[in-house]
Amino acid sequence: MNKEETLLQKRLIELSRTAYMRGIVTFSDFLNLNELNILHTTPKNLFLSQYETFGGYGLAERQMVAFLPDALSYVSYPFQIIKIQPQNRRFSEELGHRDYLGAVMNLGIERCKLGDIMIEEDNALLFVKEDLAEYVMEHLTRIRKTSVKLAVVQELPASYEPRYEEIRGTVASVRLDTVLSLAYPQSRSKLTAIIESGRVFVNGKLITSNGYRLKDGDIISVRKLGRIVYDGVLSETKKGRYLTAVRRYL
């Protein structure tokens, strides 16, 4: 680990110690995939209290960690969900993830204070730390040339799932590299380089082996490409290949 990663690990261990010693819940900022991997690969005996992670919905990439005293089972995470939509749909631009993120960070807010940003047709859902929500609501009035209005969403339904497209195709095996080639049509050598360079996470854990065998329901996140869910093998062809389905999130 580099210096920043070591400092993060020490910070997480200290949050665990505080939760244990004071009998209170302690929270991290939003952690990205690499930071979550540091959490999950830290030896469990270094944490004095148990922990949970959550980012507002089941498939969230950026998540907070809650360190829990022994007697506690329910946690209310300190973030809010803000819906951002154009003041006038007729004159609005087509905005992407980068546009929303850039506009919020231009308010002087650090990335670690923000969770996922989910694009939904002509609006977006922003997950932000609770103590900054009011500031965002007051100061975010425009994204690029589009005037926007904001509203707090109380919570998302348990069944919430971002927009996705289902992709089906045949693969030779259920190895990580072959399933990625179904979701992201790129050369085998390019996908191998992506995996070996530390850009692929399965269920929040860094995977650098092309031959990693996937299980039904695995969530695969590829930095700079996106996220998919492996839905498993649907059938086997006469030539011994596997008809497979994945959900690629938009």
N, C-alpha and C positions, 0 to 999 in steps of 0.2 A: 504494500500500500504506500502511496505517496503521503506527503505531510498533511494535506487537507483531508485525506481519507482517514488517516490515523487520528486526527483531531475530531472528526465526526464520530468515530468509534468511541473515543473517550467521552465525548459529550453524551452519547446514548447510554453508555454505562453509568455516567453520573446521574442522568435522568432516572434510570432504574433504581439507583441507590437512594435518591431523594424520595421516590415513591414508596420504597420499602421502609426507610427510616421515619418518614413523617406520616405515613398512612394516607397519602393523597394520590390522585391521578396526576401524572405529569405527561406533557405532550411535546413532541418535536414539531419543527416546521414541516412543510410538505417535503417529502423525500423523492428524488427521482429514481429511476430504475437502478442505476449504479449504487446509489446510497442505500436503497432497500436491499440490494444484494449484500452490502457490507453488514447490514443488520442481520440478515438471515444466515450469514456464514460466520458470524461472531460466535464463539463457543458459548453455549447456553449457561454454563456455570459462571460466566462473568456478569450475568444479569441477576440482580438480587430479587427482581419481581418479574412476573409474567408480562407479556405485552400482546397487543393486538394492533393491526393496521387497518386503516379505512380511508377512502378518498371521496366518499359521497355516493358511490354506487359500486356494484360488484366488480366491474371491469376497470376500475380507475387505475391509471398508471402511476400518477403522483399521489402518494398517500402520507397521512400523518401516522406516527406511532404513538400509542397510548400505553404507558407503563402503569400497571394496576396493582393496588394493594390486594392482599390475599382475599379479603372479604368482599371485594367489589366485582360485580359482573356486568352492570350496565354502564355505558359510557356515552356522554354527549360530547361530540367532538367540536372544538372551538373554531368552526368555519361556517360561512354562509354561502348560499348559492344565489347568484345574481343573474337574472335573465336580461340580456342585452338585445334590443331590437330597434329597427329604424323608426324614426319619428314618422316618416312617410315612405311606405314601401314603394310607391310609384317612382320616387326619385332616388332610391337607394342604390348603392353599388353592390356588386357581388364581393363579399368580404371573406377572407380566408383566415385560418388559424393564426398566421403570422401577423395579419392586420390587427386582430383583437389583442393578441399578446403584446405587440409593439405599443399599441395605444395605452394599455394599462401600465406597462413598464415605463412609459414616458411620463407617467405621474410620479415617478420616483420610487416605485414599489419593486422590491427585490423579487426575483423569480421564486425563491424558496417560500415566499408568502402566498404563492398562488398554486392552486391545484390544477386539475385538467381544465381545458377549455373545449367544450363540446359544441360543434356546429350543427344546427338543426334548421335546415332550409334557409329562411331569411333571418334567423336569430341565433344567439349563442348562449350557452350556460357557462358561467364563470364561477369557479370555486376559489374562495379567498378567505384568508384568516379573518376571524370575527372582528378583531379590533381595527381592521382596515376597511371593512365593508362600507361603513358610513362615508368614509373619505372617497372611496371609489364612486359611490352613488352620487355624491355631490359634484365631483370634478370630471367624471368621464361623460362628456357631452357630444363628442364627435370622434368618429373613426374614419380616417382619411377625409373624404369630403361628405361623408354621410352623418347627419345629425342622428343621435340615438337617444332612446329612453331606457331607463333601467328599473327593474322591480325585483324585490327579494322573493325567491321561491322557498317555501317553508321546508320542503324535503321532497326527494324523488321517491316514487313508488318502488317497492322492493323488486318489482319485475322490470325496472327501467333498463333499457339497453340502447346504446348509441346506434345510429343508422349503419347498416352494413349491406354488402352484397354477398350472396352465396356463390361460391365457385366450386364446381365439380370437375373432376378429371381423373385420369388413371396415372398411378405412380408405381414404380417398381418395388418400393418398400415404404415403410412408415418412418424412415429416417428423417431427421430434421432437415437436411439439405434438400431431399426430394419433395417434401411437403412445402417448403419455402419456394421451390421452383414452380409449384402449382399456383401459389398466391402472387408471386412476384416473378413474372417471366424474364429471367435474366440468365446469363450463362452460368454453368456449373462453377467455373473458376471464380467468377465474381461473387457468387453466393458463398463459396468456401472462404474467400477473403473477408467477407462481411462477418461470418461466424467466427473465424479465427482472430479477428481484430477486436473482439469483445463488444459487439453491437447487438447481440441476440440474447434475450432473456426469456426463459420459460417459467411461467408462474412466479415471476419476480426474481428468479435466480439466474445468474450469468451462466450461459452454456457456450463452450468454445469447441465442442466436438461435433463434426459433421454427422457422425453416426448415431447421435443421441436418438433413442427411440421414443416416439411420442405416445401419449395415452389420450384416450377420448376426453375432450373437455379441456385439454391443455391450452393455456393462453400464451401466445408467442408475441413478444414485442420486439421489433427491429428498429433500432434508432435510425431516424431519418427516412424510414420507409413506412412505418405504421404498425398496426397490430392485427393479429388474426386469432381466431379460435379454431382449433382442430376438432372437427366433429366426428372423425373416425372413418372407418372403412364401411362402405355401403354394400359392396359385393366384390367378388373376385372374378376376373375374366378367364376365358378359356386358356389364355396365354400366361396365366399366373400373375397378372398385374392386378392392382387394387383400385377399384373405383372409390375415390375419397372426396369428402366434402370439407370445405373450410369456410368460415365467415370472415370476410375482410372488412374492417371498420373504416368508414369514410371520414 
